[in-house]
């Protein structure tokens, strides 16, 4: 479950990739006290008439996708059922051996094995090549790295609470920062462009929208006690 708390556009950056013509757009999350904000950032917030933010991130976009500073990005920026890529910092596991870090089998448990139950085994050649190749999987520090989980489907959004429900794992601890964006390999077909603009006459936010599933999931997740249940694969 992901929460978007007062996410607003802060400012636009110049062309970061002249070949692709992409711009950087800075977004801010949450609210921060003035005494806890750097004085350099206070000038940026004041210039764009935005309250101080707790977290700042930048996203790449095209020239037509630039949004006016101060515009709020809500959960309705994403569509129910679309795929997204979520980037976060993985959990820190500390120093770990090869069995936990890389999934090695380890040594035998019995038959004369002594102090070799969880060790890595041979490391390569002898006189030729006479070295250990770079990138050899060995014990070491595990976790605390940027990790992107791709192709996660949005199951439900709640505009009232600004929540996004995602099917699948997300890197990091609870209450940690993540970066969510449209899936690179499976982009949405007709997303709100450049973002969802609410109706000014809208008095109350909807409770939520939920993904009903595609045709395959709909057929196989039905209640077998329904009257119209029929399975063509079963022959009698």
C-alpha angles and dihedrals in degrees: 000000000000125000128206108203114189094323108184138172109254106182146325125253127209126264105303096181113033092186095056095029094227124158130207118238119195118217129189130209130209127339130289134195117255092235090056095050126090113250091232090058093046090066091054093049091047093048092054095038094241128137117247113278132218096218133021127201136170128224130191119235141153127265093260092051096059112123127209113261112259094035112134120232111213133183089266088073084084127058126234110256097019124126122247138184115229122196124195143146111271123233116278110245098175122216110349137175128244095266094059098031100044105011097248118175095231128209130308120286097221141002096091098318110149123185091338102098099110102021127119103241127214118005102207141278130004120219089349115081086002094201144068112262118240113259094033109161106246139150115290147113114337128199132359091105133126107263129180119206108203134203099023114162122225106233101180142357127201113200092187093061096023092236131153120202114206129191108229142027126312124203119248142035126301115283091022129135120264135177116227124190140153115291113268097212099033106034120181116266102223110010122170104272125245088349140316111290111198122224110260089220093055107119101181132026118237119255096238149304122234132197111247094199131244124283095274094052092043093055097046098040098055123116109265089214093065117115095233094051112132131161113197092192093067113085122196 
